[in-house]
Amino acid sequence: MIENFKSRFEIARLQRHRNRLLAAYHTKLKEAEVNHAIREQIDSLSADYRFETDMLDDEIALTITKFWVSKAEGLFLPIPERDDNALWAETTQIPDRRVLTPKGVTMVRSQVRAERKAQMETWLPLLAAVTGLIGTLIGFVAILKKGGP
């Protein structure tokens, strides 16, 4: 549960950083246009922006991948083979790192949810029986305290 909050917080932090980066890029681009910057300067700004956003996108993808892989490993589910290019992709800016593709995330997430559902289906009948037993005991104690019907 805490891992879930940590991952969501980290992804939200990275997305906020990405949004601030976009706002800063637009500001610098407008300044460059006002100052009649040459094309090379504008291209340099664009290249810097693309590099930074690609880096943030890689960090977001790595966080998502770590989260779902750890969930699957915790449930002893198989992780897709890293050689499968339909389920794994190379990061664009971080060398020698592979992340789950959207299709891979969907597959792992589906496996995790199916396993959790199967585990819950094992415990729910027992929980219902225990709840019913507790309700019966409370009723029985109430009748005994009252002294009969």
Salt bridges, closest charged atoms under 4 A:
GLU10 OE2 - ARG13 NH2 2.60
ASP43 OD1 - ARG39 NE 3.51
ASP57 OD1 - ARG18 NE 2.76
GLU90 OE2 - ARG98 NH1 2.97
